[in-house]
Amino acid sequence: MQYGNLLQKVKFFATRPFCNATMLYWQDLLIRHVLDPMHCEKNICENVLKTIWGHRDTLKARLDLQEAGIRPHLHPLPGRHLGSIVLPVAPYVLSKEEKLKFLDIIRSLKTPTNYVGQIAKCIAADGELRGLKSHDYHVLMQQLLPLALRTLLNKETRVAIMRLSRVFARLCAKSVDPSSIQQLFEDTAETLCMLEKVFPPSFFDVMSHLPIHLVQ
């Protein structure tokens, strides 16, 4: 399987057998899936940061959009020179000035003692966030991302990320009202649909779809 071929990837995951289902005791398990919300939240937050930082916005990701026939304004364009390709500016990627604003908010953050690690010290010289712990991603996902992105990116992308933060905040609450689970399930499904409208297909791996199963 190669990247840049959306139809081939869909066929690969659709026909791939589930390895656990081949175990002899699989049919006798009372709980077949045990998902760790903290682990899922850490991976999804890391995925969001890589996407808005531009690491997932590659030529192969744009070719997937072109092959699927969606978002023609993001399709690769021929450059001025022979054989060169130009990628239009993606609305889900922070500009250089927006990255500086985002990092300034992280650096100026003041929190209570032992509330979260020193995230400001995790900012590398090249402006990347490295060395974050799972709890750092937990606070970043639920509280800091909505704060730092409130004036950055376009409205659709910003609202989708904020709704995702709200979903995890409700999932990780100390007490949950059973009567609100159905509404949370519908909100989570709607949030994932909003993310599919603004983020490239490269954002959606196995981990990105787990919030809907966490609610279930």
C-alpha positions as CSV (number, residue, x, y, z in Angstrom):
1,M,0.0,0.0,0.0
2,Q,1.3,3.4,-1.0
3,Y,0.3,6.8,0.2
4,G,-1.4,9.2,-2.2
5,N,-3.8,6.5,-3.4
6,L,-7.1,7.0,-1.5
7,L,-9.1,4.2,-3.2
8,Q,-6.3,1.7,-2.5
9,K,-6.2,2.6,1.1
10,V,-10.0,2.3,1.5
11,K,-9.8,-1.2,-0.1
12,F,-6.9,-2.2,2.2
13,F,-8.6,-1.3,5.4
14,A,-12.0,-2.7,4.3
15,T,-10.6,-6.1,3.4
16,R,-8.1,-6.4,6.3
17,P,-9.1,-9.1,8.8
18,F,-9.4,-8.1,12.5
19,C,-6.5,-10.1,14.1
20,N,-8.2,-10.5,17.5
21,A,-11.3,-12.1,16.0
22,T,-9.2,-15.1,15.1
23,M,-8.5,-16.0,18.7
24,L,-10.3,-19.1,20.0
25,Y,-11.6,-17.3,23.2
26,W,-12.8,-14.2,21.3
27,Q,-16.5,-15.3,21.3
28,D,-16.4,-15.9,25.1
29,L,-15.2,-12.4,26.1
30,L,-17.7,-10.2,27.9
31,I,-15.8,-7.0,27.1
32,R,-14.1,-7.3,23.7
33,H,-12.7,-3.8,23.6
34,V,-11.1,-1.8,26.4
35,L,-10.2,1.7,25.3
36,D,-8.1,4.1,27.4
37,P,-9.6,7.6,27.1
38,M,-6.3,9.2,28.2
39,H,-4.3,7.3,25.5
40,C,-6.9,8.1,22.8
41,E,-6.9,11.8,23.8
42,K,-3.1,12.0,23.7
43,N,-2.9,10.5,20.3
44,I,-5.7,12.6,18.8
45,C,-4.4,15.8,20.3
46,E,-0.9,15.0,18.9
47,N,-2.6,14.4,15.5
48,V,-4.5,17.7,15.7
49,L,-1.2,19.6,16.4
50,K,0.6,17.9,13.6
51,T,-2.2,18.8,11.2
52,I,-2.5,22.5,12.1
53,W,1.3,22.7,12.1
54,G,1.4,21.5,8.5
55,H,3.1,18.2,9.0
56,R,0.2,16.3,7.6
57,D,-0.4,18.7,4.7
58,T,1.8,17.0,2.1
59,L,1.7,16.5,-1.6
60,K,0.3,13.0,-1.2
61,A,-2.4,14.3,1.1
62,R,-3.4,16.8,-1.6
63,L,-3.4,14.0,-4.2
64,D,-5.8,12.1,-2.1
65,L,-8.2,15.1,-2.2
66,Q,-7.7,15.3,-6.0
67,E,-8.4,11.6,-6.4
68,A,-11.5,11.8,-4.3
69,G,-12.8,14.8,-6.2
70,I,-13.3,17.0,-3.2
71,R,-12.1,20.5,-2.2
72,P,-10.8,21.5,-5.7
73,H,-9.4,24.7,-4.2
74,L,-6.7,22.6,-2.4
75,H,-5.7,20.5,-5.4
76,P,-2.0,20.8,-6.5
77,L,-1.3,23.3,-9.3
78,P,1.5,23.3,-11.9
79,G,4.2,25.8,-11.0
80,R,6.0,28.3,-13.2
81,H,8.9,26.0,-13.9
82,L,8.7,22.8,-15.8
83,G,7.7,19.9,-13.5
84,S,7.2,22.1,-10.4
85,I,4.0,21.8,-8.3
86,V,2.4,24.5,-6.2
87,L,0.2,23.7,-3.2
88,P,-2.5,26.3,-2.4
89,V,-2.6,27.6,1.2
90,A,-4.7,25.2,3.4
91,P,-7.2,26.8,5.8
92,Y,-6.4,24.2,8.5
93,V,-2.7,25.1,8.7
94,L,-1.4,27.9,10.9
95,S,0.6,30.6,9.2
96,K,4.0,31.7,10.5
97,E,2.4,34.6,12.4
98,E,-0.3,32.4,13.8
99,K,2.2,29.9,15.0
100,L,4.1,32.6,16.9
101,K,0.9,33.8,18.5
102,F,0.1,30.2,19.5
103,L,3.5,29.7,21.1
104,D,3.3,33.1,22.9
105,I,0.1,32.0,24.6
106,I,1.7,28.7,25.7
107,R,4.8,30.6,27.0
108,S,2.7,33.1,29.0
109,L,0.5,30.5,30.5
110,K,0.3,30.5,34.3
111,T,-1.3,27.6,36.1
112,P,-1.7,26.4,39.7
113,T,1.1,24.3,41.3
114,N,1.1,20.7,40.0
115,Y,-1.8,21.4,37.7
116,V,0.2,20.6,34.5
117,G,3.8,20.3,33.5
118,Q,5.9,23.2,32.3
119,I,4.7,23.1,28.7
120,A,6.6,26.3,27.9
121,K,9.9,24.3,28.4
122,C,8.7,21.8,25.8
123,I,8.9,24.4,23.0
124,A,12.0,23.6,21.0
125,A,14.2,26.1,19.2
126,D,12.4,25.4,15.9
127,G,9.0,26.1,17.4
128,E,7.9,22.5,17.8
129,L,6.3,21.0,20.9
130,R,8.3,18.1,22.1
131,G,8.5,16.0,25.3
132,L,4.9,16.4,26.4
133,K,3.5,13.9,28.8
134,S,0.0,12.3,28.5
135,H,-1.4,14.7,31.2
136,D,0.1,17.6,29.3
137,Y,-1.9,16.5,26.2
138,H,-4.9,16.1,28.4
139,V,-4.8,19.7,29.6
140,L,-3.8,20.9,26.1
141,M,-6.7,19.2,24.4
142,Q,-9.5,20.2,26.8
143,Q,-8.5,23.7,27.9
144,L,-5.5,25.2,26.1
145,L,-6.4,24.5,22.5
146,P,-9.7,26.3,22.6
147,L,-8.0,29.2,24.4
148,A,-5.0,29.4,22.0
149,L,-7.0,29.0,18.8
150,R,-9.9,31.4,19.6
151,T,-8.5,34.0,17.1
152,L,-6.5,31.7,14.8
153,L,-7.4,29.6,11.8
154,N,-10.8,30.0,10.0
155,K,-14.1,29.7,11.8
156,E,-15.0,26.2,10.6
157,T,-11.7,24.7,11.6
158,R,-11.6,26.5,14.9
159,V,-15.2,25.5,15.8
160,A,-14.5,21.8,14.9
161,I,-11.4,21.7,17.2
162,M,-13.3,23.4,20.0
163,R,-16.2,20.9,19.7
164,L,-13.7,18.0,19.9
165,S,-12.2,19.5,23.0
166,R,-15.7,19.8,24.5
167,V,-16.3,16.1,23.7
168,F,-13.3,14.9,25.6
169,A,-14.1,17.3,28.5
170,R,-17.5,15.6,28.8
171,L,-16.1,12.1,28.4
172,C,-13.5,12.7,31.2
173,A,-15.9,14.4,33.6
174,K,-16.0,13.0,37.2
175,S,-19.7,12.5,37.0
176,V,-21.8,11.7,33.9
177,D,-25.6,12.0,33.6
178,P,-26.9,8.8,31.9
179,S,-29.7,10.7,30.2
180,S,-27.1,12.9,28.4
181,I,-25.2,10.0,26.8
182,Q,-27.4,9.9,23.7
183,Q,-26.9,13.7,23.2
184,L,-23.2,13.2,23.7
185,F,-23.1,10.4,21.1
186,E,-24.9,12.6,18.6
187,D,-22.6,15.6,19.3
188,T,-19.5,13.4,18.9
189,A,-20.7,12.0,15.5
190,E,-21.5,15.6,14.4
191,T,-18.0,16.8,15.5
192,L,-16.3,14.0,13.6
193,C,-18.3,15.0,10.5
194,M,-17.2,18.6,10.9
195,L,-13.6,17.4,11.2
196,E,-13.9,15.4,8.0
197,K,-15.1,18.6,6.2
198,V,-12.1,20.7,7.2
199,F,-9.2,18.3,7.7
200,P,-7.4,16.3,5.0
201,P,-7.9,12.5,4.8
202,S,-4.4,12.0,6.2
203,F,-5.8,13.1,9.6
204,F,-8.2,10.2,9.9
205,D,-6.4,7.1,11.1
206,V,-7.7,4.4,13.4
207,M,-7.3,6.6,16.5
208,S,-9.3,9.5,15.1
209,H,-12.5,7.5,15.0
210,L,-12.3,6.2,18.6
211,P,-14.2,9.0,20.4
212,I,-17.5,7.7,19.0
213,H,-16.7,4.3,20.5
214,L,-15.6,5.8,23.8
215,V,-19.1,7.2,24.1
216,Q,-20.7,3.9,23.3
